[in-house]
Amino acid sequence: MLHWYGMRRRGPLARLAPLARHADPAVRIALVEAVAHWSTPGVDALLSELERDPDPRVREAVDGWCVR
């Protein structure tokens, strides 16, 4: 489902941000993939939070999807 959000330039960040604390790392990775290219205010802060995720796969997803 998050895949479709990744096709947008902006999106409902406030609605999706709680997924950054989801128990399943695959959901957190999908979140990164969905929002990494959004221009919505707050995306950088969310990605910064996910850069410190305890799961290395999530951190790698942030590094792989984000151009900073």
N, C-alpha and C positions, 0 to 999 in steps of 0.2 A: 504494500500500500504506500509506503514512503517513496517508492520509486517514482510515482507520478508527481510528487512534490518536487523532485529533482529536475523536472522539466520546466519549472517555473523560474522566473527571475526574482520574484518576491513571494513571500508566503506568510502563513499564520504562525510566526515564531513563538508567540506566547502559548499557543495551543500545543506545539510540538516540543518545546523546551523541556518539559518534565520527563520526556523520554531519555534525557541525558542521565537520569538516575535509574533507568530500567535495569532489572536484574540480569537480563540477557545481553551479553556483549554484542551479539548480532544485531540487536535492535539499535544499540548505540552507534554501531558502524553504519547501519542504514540511515540513521539520522544525519551523520556526518555527510554521507553521500548525497542526501537530499538537500541540505542547506548550504553546503560549502560554497556555492556560487551565487547565492542570493545576495541581493543588495539591501535586504531588510535590516533596519537598525537593530543592533543587538547580536547579530550573527557572529561577529568577531569575539564577543565576550563568551558566547556559548562554545565556540570552537576552542577558545583558550582554556575553558573548563575541561573540555574533552581531551585536550593535549596532556592533561594531568590524570587521565583515567587510569585506574589500576590495571586494566587489561592492555597489554602491549599491542594487541591487534587494533584496538580503538585508537591508540596513539599513532600507530602506523597509518591508519585511515586518514586521520587529520593531516599528517605530513604528506600523504600521497595525493590528497584532493585539494589542498589549499595552496594557493599561490599568494605569498605574502611579501 
